[in-house]
Every structure is written in C-alpha cells, then in structure tokens.
Amino acid sequence: MSNQTPVTVTDVEIPFWRLVVIFIKFGLAAIPAAIIVSIVVSLVLAAVTGLFGGMGMMMRGWPPM
C-alpha cells in the first residue's frame, strides 16, 4: 500500500525580469495562434455561408413582387 502525503505549495520565487520575459514569450506566441484560429473560424463560417447563405432569400420569397 502506498502512503501518500498531501503537499501544499505556498510560495514560488521567480525573479521579476524572468517573469517579464515569460510573459513576452507568451504574448508573442499568441500572435500566430490567433492568426491560425481566425483562419479556421473564417473557413468554417465561409462553408456555413456557402451552404445556407441563400436561405434568407428563399424564406422571404425571391424575387420580390
């Protein structure tokens, strides 16, 4: 049987400038991630619009009388 002892972390010491560098790296890494996500979202929306884009005209009765 394994004897497990719970552990609680109370403090982590990170120098300020090291933390600044980590945040800058995260910020720069977010730029390509945002670009990729926006491309995927635009492709999905283009596909949905291509499939259902004419539905509004069909519901309103095209051509108008």
C-alpha positions as CSV (number, residue, x, y, z in Angstrom):
1,M,0.0,0.0,0.0
2,S,1.3,3.5,-0.9
3,N,1.5,6.1,1.8
4,Q,0.5,9.4,0.2
5,T,1.2,12.7,1.9
6,P,-0.6,15.8,0.7
7,V,1.6,18.6,-0.4
8,T,0.7,22.3,-0.4
9,V,2.8,24.8,-2.4
10,T,2.8,28.1,-0.5
11,D,5.4,30.2,-2.5
12,V,7.2,30.2,-5.8
13,E,10.1,32.6,-6.2
14,I,10.6,33.8,-9.7
15,P,12.7,36.9,-10.4
16,F,10.7,39.8,-11.8
17,W,12.6,40.1,-15.1
18,R,12.4,36.4,-15.7
19,L,8.6,36.7,-15.3
20,V,8.6,39.6,-17.8
21,V,10.5,37.5,-20.3
22,I,8.0,34.6,-19.9
23,F,5.0,37.0,-20.4
24,I,6.6,38.5,-23.5
25,K,7.2,35.0,-24.9
26,F,3.6,34.0,-24.2
27,G,2.4,37.2,-25.9
28,L,4.5,36.6,-29.0
29,A,3.3,33.0,-29.2
30,A,-0.3,34.1,-29.0
31,I,0.0,36.1,-32.3
32,P,0.4,33.1,-34.7
33,A,-2.1,31.1,-32.6
34,A,-4.7,33.9,-33.1
35,I,-4.0,34.0,-36.8
36,I,-4.5,30.3,-37.1
37,V,-7.7,30.4,-35.1
38,S,-9.1,33.3,-37.2
39,I,-8.3,31.4,-40.4
40,V,-10.1,28.3,-39.1
41,V,-13.1,30.3,-38.0
42,S,-13.3,32.2,-41.3
43,L,-13.2,28.9,-43.2
44,V,-15.9,27.4,-41.1
45,L,-18.1,30.5,-41.5
46,A,-17.4,30.6,-45.3
47,A,-18.6,26.9,-45.5
48,V,-21.7,27.6,-43.5
49,T,-22.5,30.7,-45.5
50,G,-21.9,28.7,-48.7
51,L,-24.3,26.1,-47.6
52,F,-27.0,28.2,-46.0
53,G,-26.4,31.7,-47.4
54,G,-29.3,31.7,-49.8
55,M,-31.8,30.6,-47.2
56,G,-32.8,34.2,-46.3
57,M,-33.8,34.9,-49.9
58,M,-35.8,31.6,-50.1
59,M,-37.7,32.4,-46.9
60,R,-38.6,36.0,-48.0
61,G,-39.7,34.9,-51.4
62,W,-37.2,36.0,-54.1
63,P,-37.7,37.9,-56.4
64,P,-39.7,40.5,-54.6
65,M,-43.1,41.3,-56.1
